[in-house]
């Protein structure tokens, strides 16, 4: 939590989140984060699919932080008997990191502020099981943007909640 608060302070003071890009296999970074989360959440299923090339120039530690934040949220906001799906989709100039869960949808009022600091998705029937400060999605957005990328969310009753991080192959 202290690291997250320091990151928010740095962003608010105009320093942004520092990154150290280097050649990275995103599949390895994602798999490591998933392995750690499966240990922390026994009984939860996290499924990884990889389509295309997942190599690029990113900060693996920071991208691991994004993955951890998104998958942790997916676990916290979905039924314990449901799986979380992670997809890496390599395109020519970018790689999309997609995290989906089948929990309740995010309320429209929450969607408008979801990437703001200290906002948690507790509306629309969603109740987090975690004890976070509501900084994970804010930090995920800052890291994606520091890499020249973006993050978006879609939440429907039919498809659940899907976060998509688009990362250009080089920063």
Number of C-alpha atoms within 10 A of each C-alpha: 10 7 8 15 14 12 20 21 14 14 15 10 9 9 11 16 19 15 16 12 17 13 13 17 15 24 17 14 17 23 17 15 19 22 12 11 18 14 10 11 15 8 12 17 17 22 14 16 11 14 12 11 16 20 17 21 18 24 21 20 13 22 24 20 19 25 24 20 19 24 25 19 22 24 26 19 24 23 15 14 9 15 19 23 18 25 18 23 17 22 14 9 10 18 23 21 25 23 24 26 26 22 25 21 24 23 17 12 11 16 17 9 14 21 22 17 16 15 18 21 20 13 16 13 13 17 15 17 11 11 7 13 13 17 21 26 22 21 24 24 19 23 23 21 18 19 25 14 20 18 20 12 16 14 20 14 11 9 14 16 21 21 21 19 24 22 25 21 21 16 17
